[in-house]
Amino acid sequence: MSTPELVQARLATLREQINLHNYHYYVLDAPLISDAAYDALLRELRELEAHHPELITSDSPTQRVGSVPASHFAKVQHSVPMLSLGNALDPAELRAWRERTLRLLGDVPIAYVVEPKIDGLAVTLHYHAGQLVLGATRGNGEVGEDVTANLRTVRSIPLALHPQPDQPDQIEVRGEVYMRLPDFAALNARLAAAGERIAANPRNAAAGSLRQKDPSITATRPLRFFAYQIAAQAGSIQPASQLDALHYLQRLGLPINREVQRFTDFEELIAYTEMWMARRETLDYEVDGLVIKVDDLRQQYELGVVGRDPRWAIALKFPAREAITRLLAITVNVGRTGVVTPNAVLEPVLLGGVTVSSATLHNADYIRNTGILIGDYVVVKRAGDVIPQVVAPVLERRTGTEHVFTFPTTCPSCGTPLERDPDGVAWRCPNLSNCPAQLVRRVEHFVSRGAMDIVGMGERQAELFVELGLVQDVADLFSLTAAHLDGVEGFAQKRTENLLSALDVARTRPLERLLIGLGIRYVGSTAAELLVQRYAHLDTLMQARADELQELDGIGPVVAESIVAFFAREDNRALIEKLRAAGVRFDSDHVREVRGDQLGGLTFVITGTLPTLSREQATALIQAHGGKVTGTVTKKTSYLVAGESAGSKLTKAQSLGIPVLDEAGLQAMLGAHIGIDRETNELEKSP
């Protein structure tokens, strides 16, 4: 078998294995391999495709993020309307619905299927010849929005259906995009840490994530999908029942909800729905009711539709998890990016099994639009939310003693006049350098477990050190000495020694942890990992342009511009120099050990596709031998390393008279052949 045939065979094997593992992880909830093993397969696939871009297919697992940001979403006319559901609020209304179906169908046996009503966003997926070609939102039921590029990032949605003997030529699948509660909590924590607006509930988070104009942002959101209906199909065997349709969808590789039950006895169905009222608390996703459907698809067709509601289905709505309590006060908090957020101080109340004494009020507009007054009795809702929210005032319980909350015009921490964000939602303190509250939050984030993980530091210590003037930026942490902490509350000799030791350990954290700790907007753990695979040293990353950053799979224009803007600020560059002077590590574990200084004093730019090395590997190789890699060709560039499709950088290098190397030329400079160890996915050198 020739080399091209071997490559094609390996690509096919990798794609098949990755799709299989996606199916077991996202559809069956039964992973076959560890995350690390899965990541290794995906890395190898990306490398091979980078070397052979002509062999990339649209359904490859690497192509989930590949579209440019949308300026708007195109309208999609649904071939089959996406219907709404009539509601039932109790067993009596369910029985009344059943009586209506019996009158219409006559005296025939009827079976029913009960499915959880996921609180997410309804979408429709079109597959042609087994390939995902279109995905759209429900919209008004007749016309939705084309969000295909964003839906392709949802890993539980297959880009290609599993081949079946009766596979349809075309099939349209309806389902729900949602977010699990633990994932929602983690997302909100990440947004809050970045000073961004948090989502009110998992449904809003899912909807907002799916409607991002930049698919690379959607790709960072933990979205999932459940299929629940075949809307149309052509060229295949037609399932006879709703339950058969669900099992058929699962065979095609689409995830279905396992909490589905079929009943022939309607009173047993009623008992099951009553049991579900308590069971909903045990799920890791939000359910706002149950959907009851006539199982037989021929009976569904006979029952038809009235208005926009199918006669063959009804939603049993669960009561919302709400409580009424008194709003005692409204406080405002200043986040690490300066966003000023109002929070409700509540008379403690039991809500969903948890005692709640505070809740979010989102922003100034929310308080004004809902008409909430201090002293009001208010409706507080959890509805699966990690952060409870005040929904509305109870007007009939007002006594006249309530008063309006006046949102501050200056920062409550430093007194700087607040500025409104361009989107017109958040108010922000612009005093990024000298606002104590922002500094406390930045220090708290920097020392957190997900960032530099400095044991012995937390919110209280951050507040204390800022208040005492010991810390004026995060770099000052590494200047602390035993003398500084002498006499500080809570810091006896042993605790002081432990903290100083923890700071020494933190100096050695790899670059990806430092990037998280710096608090660059939109850069969390996922983005940081992507960045260090391409930019193995902070100095290299600081010089990167936005268009270069966007070459990374998963880094879109919004994230790229945020990174460039962060490093362009003089105060941030000064902070980085302080961190450098403090001995903080600026490279990553992705960097190989230094092997020599053959390239010392030389600056390289890499462009195009190299025969055997990815750009990340070529960068690591140059840095391991003392060279420096930048992203821009200038007069100071020593060599341009060029592969296929080199583009404008090659033209500029030639115009400046800069020597151009291919991969073989780079290897010759090192006096060695560099290849890839397929066992470890690392560079290996042979004399």
N, C-alpha and C positions, 0 to 999 in steps of 0.2 A: 504494500500500500504506500502511495506517495505521501510526501509531507503535507500537501494541501488536504489530502483525504484524511490523514491522521488528525489534522487540526479540526476538520469538519466533524469527524467522529467524536473527538473529545468534547467539542462544543455541544454536540447533540446529547452526549452522555451527561454533561454538567447541567444543561438546561432541564433534562428529564429528572435528574436527581433533585435539583433545587425545587422544581415544581411539585415533585412528590413530597418533599419535606414541608413545603408551604401547605399542601393539602392536609397532611397529618397534623400540622401545628394549628392552622387557622380553621379548618373544617371539622376534623375529627377530634381536636383538642388532645391529641396523643402524639407528641413529638417523638421522632425516632432517634435523633442525634442531639448532641449538646449545641448550644448557641455558638460556641467557638468553632466546632466542626462545620456548622452551617456557614459561618462567616468565611471560613477557609475556602469552601466551595465557591462562594460568591466572589471572593477575591480572585480566584483562579479564572473564573469566567470573565470577569472584567478585564483582567490582564490579556487573555487571549483575544478578546474582542477589540481591545485597544491596539493590538498588533495586527489584527485582521478586520478592520472596520467594514470591509466589503461583505463579511459573513454575518454581520449583525442582523437579526430578524426583529420584526415589530413586537413579537410575543416573547422575546427574551426577558428573563427576570430583571435584567439590568435596565430595561427600557421603561420602567414604571414612571420615571421622571425624565421627560425629554422635550417637553413643549416650552415654547417661550411664554412669558406671562400674557394673559389676555387683557386687552383694553376694555372689553365687555364680553358678556356671554351671549352667544347667538341663540335665537329662539328656536325651539323644536316643537313642531306640531305632533302631538301624540296620535298614532294611527288608531290606537284603542284608548279611549279616555281613562285617566287615572281617577277612579271614583273615590268618593268619601264614604264614610260608614255612618249609618244611623246608630244612636246610642241607647243603651239601657242602663238604668241606674240601680236596679235591684232585681231579685228573682221574679217578681210579679211581671215586670216589663219584659223579661226574657220569655216567660210563658206566653205572654200576649203576642210576642213576635212569632213564636212557634205556632200558635193557633192560626196566624195569618198565612204561614207557609202551608199548613195542612189544608186550609180552605182553597188555596190556589192549586195545590198539587193533587188534591183528592185523597182518598183513603189508600195511601201507599206507604210502605216502610220508608223512613227517613233516618239516615245516619248523619252524625254531626262530628266535625273536627274542631277542637278547641286549641288555639294558639295564643301565646303571650303577645300582647300589643306593645311592641318595643317603642319607647319614647325617643324616636330619632327622626330622620329625614327620609321620606319616601323617594326612591329613585327608580328609573327603568334602565335596563341594560339590553342592547341589541348585539347579537352575535350573528355574523355571516360566515358560513363555511368554518365554523368553530372559533373564529377570531372576534374579539371585542372590537366593535367599530364605532359604537355610539353609547354614551351614557348621559342621562338627562334627569333634572329634578322634576317633581310633580308640577310645580307652578300652580296654575289655576285649575289643573285637571285636564285641560284641553291643550294648553301650550306651556312647556317648561323651558329650562335653560340647558344649553349644551355644556356639561361639565366633564366631558370625556377625559381630558388630560388630568383632571384632579382625581376622578374615579380610578384611573389607572394606577395611582399611587397607593390605593387601598389594597393591602396585601392579601386580604381574604377574598378579593374579587379576582377570579382567574382571567388572565389575558387571553388564554386559549382554553377551550373546553376539553375535558377528557374524552378521547375518542370512544364512541359507543357504536354497536352494530346498527342501532336505530337513530343515530345522531341526526338532528335536524339540519337542513340547509340553512335555515334562518330560525332564530328563536328570540323572543323578547321576554325578558325576565323582570319581574317587579320585586322590590325588596326594600329593606330599611338600612340606612347607614347610621351607625350609633357609636357611642363611646362608653366603654366600661367604667364603672365608678372608680376603681383604683387608678385607671389611666387618666380620668378626668381630674382627680385630685392632684396627680403628679403634674399634669399640664397647667392647672391653675397655680400651683406652687411655682412652676417655672416662669409663668407669665408675671406673677406678682413679684418674683425676685428680679425680673427684668424691668420692672416698673411699667408693665403693660396692663391694659384693661383685662380683668379676668372675666371668664364666662359665668353667667348666672346659674346655669345648670348643664347637665350633659347634652341635652338636646340642642341648646343654643351653641354649645361648643362644637358639636358635630356639624350643625348647619353653617356656622361661621367658618369652620375649617374647610368644608367642602366648597365654599364659595370664595375662597381666596383666589385672587387673580394670578398669583404666582404658584404654579403647581409644586415648586420645591418647598414652599411653606406648608402646603397641605401634606406633603410627604413626611414632614416632621411631626404631624399630629397623629395620635394613636386611634385612627378610625377603623371600624370593623363593619361587616356587612352580614345580614341574614336575608336569604331569598325566601319569598313566601307565595309566589304565584307565577304561572306561565301565562302571559298576556296573549301571546300569539306565537305560532310556529308553522313551519312549512317543510314538507318532505320527511316526516318522521311519524312514528307510531304515536297516536294521541292517548295520553293517560285517561283512565276512566273516572278517576276520583281525585279529590284534592290531596289525599294522603299519598296516592300513587304519584301525583305530580311532584310532591315534595321529595319523595325518594328518587324520582327520576332526576330532579335537579341536583341532588347530592351525588348521583352517579356521574353527572356531567362535571363535577368538581366544584359546585357552588355550595356554600355553607347554609344549612337550614337549622332552625331552632330545634333542639332536642326535646323541649318541653311541649310536645304536641301529643294530644290524646284524641282517640276516636270513641264515640259513644253511640249506642243504639237506644239506650234508655235515657230519656231526657231528665228524669229526676236524679239519676246518677250524675249527669252533667251538672245539674244545679249544685249538688253536694260538692262536686269537684271545684266549681268556681268559688264556693264559700271557703273551702280549704285554702285556696290560692290567696285570699286576703292576707293571711299570715305568712304564707310561703314567699311572697314577694320580697320580704325583708332579707331573705337568705341569698338572693341573686346578686351577682356582681355587675348587673346592668339595670337600668331603670325601666320599669314596666308600669304603664298607667292604666292597664286594663287587660281584658282578654277578648279575643276575637272568636266568635262562634260562627262557623260556616257549614252550610249544607255540603256534605262530602261528595255526593254524586254530581259530576260535572254536567251530565245531561239534565238533571233536576235544576242545577244552577241556571242553565240556559233557558229552561222553561219558566222559571220564576222571573228572570229578567231584572230590569232596573226601573226604579221610579225616581224621577228627577236625576240626582247624581248619586243616589244611594242604591246599591244592589239589594234586592229583596232577599237574596240567599245568604246574607251575612249581616251580623250586628256586633257592635262593640259594647261589652260590659265595662263601664268606666269605674275605676277604683276611686274611692274618696281621697282627696288630696291630703297630704300630711301637713296640716296647718294647726296653728294655735293662736290664741289672742292673749296679748300681754301688754304691759305699759312701757312706752318709750320714755325712759328717765332722762336721757341726755344724748347729745350727739358729739362725738369727738372726731378729730381729724388726725390722720397719720401721714407723715412724709416718708415716701419710699426712697430707695437708693438712687433712683433716677429723677427724683424731685416731684413725682406725681403725688398730689395731695388727695387723700381718699377719706370720705366721711364714713364713720361707723356708728351703729346704734348701740347705746347702752340700755339693756332691757331688764325689766324685773324678771328674775329667773323663771323659766317655764319649761315643763317637760314636753319634748317634741320628738316623736319618732324614737322614743327610748333614751333620749339624750337631754340633759338639762342645758338649756340655751340661755345665755345671759348677754350675748352680743350677736350682732348680725350686720351684714354689709348693707350700705345704702348707695353703693356704686359711685355716684358722682353728684355734683350740684344740680344738674338738670333733672336727675331722677327724683331728688327731694322736692324740687319745685313742681314737676309734672304730676307727681302723686299727691301733692298737697299735704304731706306729712308735717305735723307740728310736734314740737317737744311737749311731752305730757299726754299725747294721744294714746288711746288704746289702739294697737295696731295688729294686723294679721301678719304672722311670721310663718314662712313656708320653708320646709326643707325639701320635700319632693325628691329625695335622693341626693340633694346638693350637699357637698362637704361643708360649704359655707352657707349657713342659713341667711335668708334675705327677708327684709321687711317688704311686704307686698302692697299694703294699703292701710289707711287709717279707718277706724270704725267710727263713722261720723255721728251715729246716734248716741254714742257714749261721751261725746264732748260736753264739758261743763263750762267752758268759757275761760278756764284758767290756762289753757294751752297757749303756746306762743311760737312765733316763727323762728326758725333757725337761720341765722345769717352766716352765709359761707364767708370765710376770711378772704380778705383781699391781699393780705401779706402772709408770708410764710410764718407759721406759728413757732418755728424753731429759730430762724435767723432774721425775720422781719423784712426780708426782700419782697418787693411787690410780685405777686403771682402773675404768670402769663398763661393764656389759654392755648392749648395745642391747636395746630392747624386743622385737625379734624373736628374741632369745636366741642369735644367731650371732656377731656381732662384739664384740670388746672395744675400748673407745674411751677415749682420754685426753680428759677434759672440759675441760682447761685450754686453751681455744681462743685465749686472748689472749697467753699467756706461755710456751707450749711451744716451745722452739727448733726442734725437728724439724718441727712443723707449720708454723712460720713459713718454714723453708727450702723446704718443699714448696709453700707458697702463693706465695712469691716466684718459685720455679721455674716454677709454672703461669702466673703473671701475666706473666712476660717471654717466655713461649713463643711460637712462631710463630703458633699459632692464636688467641692472645689479643693482647697489646699488641706483640708482635714487636719486642723490644728487642735489637738486634744487639749482640753482645759480652757478653751475659749468658746464663748457663746454670746447671747444677747446681753446678758448682765455685764460681762467683762468688757464687751465692746462699748457699752454705755459708760462704764466706769473709766476706762482708759481715755475715751474722748473727753469726758468731763474733766479729768485731771490734766488734760493737755499732753498726755504721754504719746498719743497717736494723733497725727494730723493727716495721715494718709495710710494706706495699707502697708506701704514699705516700712513705716516706722515700727511696725511690729517686730521686725528683724533687728532693730536697734535696741530693743529692751534689754536691760541688764538687771542683775540682782539688786543693784543700788536703786534703780528706778522703782522697783517693786517693794522695796523696804518700807514697811509701815502701811502699805496699801491694804485696805480691808479685804480679808479672805486669803491673803497671800503670805502664809508662813513659809518657812525655809523649804519644806518638802514640796509644797505646791509651786513655789517659784522655780525650783529645780526642774520639776516636771514640765512646766510651761516652756522654759528655755530649751529643754531637751526636745520638746514637741516642735518648737520653731526651727531647731536645727534639722530635724527630720523633714519638715515642710520645705526647706530650701531645696531638697533633692527631688521634690515632686516633678514628674515630667511635664512637658510644655502643655499638653492638653488640659491638665488640671489648672495650670496658671491661667490659660485662656478663659476657662470657666470662671475662675476667681476674679479676673479683671472686670467682669460684668459687662462685656460688650453686648449691646442690645441684639437679641435674636441668636446669640451664640451660647447654646447649652452643650450638653455632653455629646450629642450626635454631631452637631456642626464642628465642635472642637476636634473630634476624632477625624472627621473628613479633612480638616485643615492641616493637621499634623502629618497626614499621610502624603500630602503634597509639599508642605512647607515644614521641613524638619527642624528649623530654627526660627526663633522669634524675629530675628533681624530680617530674614528672608520674607516672612509674612508681612512685616511692617512696610516693605517696599512694594507689595503686590498691588496691582491695579484691579479695579472692579471687574473689568472684562476677563482678566486672568482667573480671578476667583470663581467666576461663573462657569469656567470650564470644568470645575469639580462637580460631579454628579451629586446633587443634593444642596448645592449652594446657588440660590437664585439672586436676582438683582437687588432685592430689598436687603437680604443678609449681606451681600457683597458691599453695597454702599454703606451699610452700618459699620462694617469692619474698617473700610477705608477712612470713613469720617472719624472713627475712634482714634486711629493712629495719626490722623492729621492734626489733632488737638495738641497744642504745646504742653498743656498741663499733663496730658496722658503720656507724652513722650518723656517728660521730666520724671514722672512716676516710674516709668520703665527703667530709666537710667539709675534711679535710686534702688530699684529691685536688683539691677545688675551689680551695683556696688555692694549690695548686701549679700551677694553670692547666691541669689536665687537662680535655679537652673532654667535655661532658655531653650533647651532642646528636648527631644522626645525619646521615648523608648523605641520608637521606630528607627532611630539613628543607630547604625552599626558602630562597633568600636572603631576608634581611630586607628588606621592601618599604616599611616605614613603621612609625609608632608610633601609628596611629589608635586602637588598642586597648590602649595602654599603661596599666598599673595596673588593668585589668579582668580578672576571673576568670570563665571560662565552664565550664559543664558541658554535654556533648552527650548526647542520648538519642534513641532511636527511629531510624527509617530516613529519611534525607533524600532529596529527589527526585533530585538529580544528584551529590551528594558522598558519598563514604564517610566514616565517622568519622575514619579516618586522614587523609584529605584535608582535612576540616574542621578537624581539630586542627592540621595543618601550616599551614593558611591563617591561623588565629587567631594562632599563634605567630609566623608570618612578619610579622604586623602588630603585634607587641608585646604581645599578650594571653597569658594563662595559661589552660591547660586542666587541670581536675582531674576526678576521677571521682565525687566526692560532693557533693551539694547541702547547703550550710550557709548560715548567715546571712551569711557573707562572699562568697557567690557573687554576681557582678554580673548575669549573664544565664544563663538556660537556653535552649540551642538544641535545639528539639524537632522531631522528624519523626513519621512514622506509628508507632503502637504504642509511645508514649513511656513508659507505665507509671508505676511508683511515683515516679520522680524528678520527673515532671511534677506529680503530686499534692503532693509535698513542697514543690516550688518555689511552687506556688500557695498552700499553707498558710502559707509564710513571706513571701508578698508579693514574690517575686523575679520580675522581668520575664521573659517568655517570648518568644523569637524563633523564627520559622521560618527556612528557608534564605534566602528572599527578604529577610527582615529583617536577617540577617547581612550579606548582600551590600549592602544599603542603607547599613549602617553604614560600609562600606568605600567606598561611592560607586562601585561597579563591579559588573559581572556576572562571576561566576567559573564557568568550565566545565572540561571535561576535554579535553585534547589527546589524541586517540586514537592519534596517531603515537607520542607519548612517554609516554602514560599519566600525564602531569603536569598540574597545575593551570595554567590560562591565564586571563588577565585582560583584559577588554575594557572600554573606557570607556563 
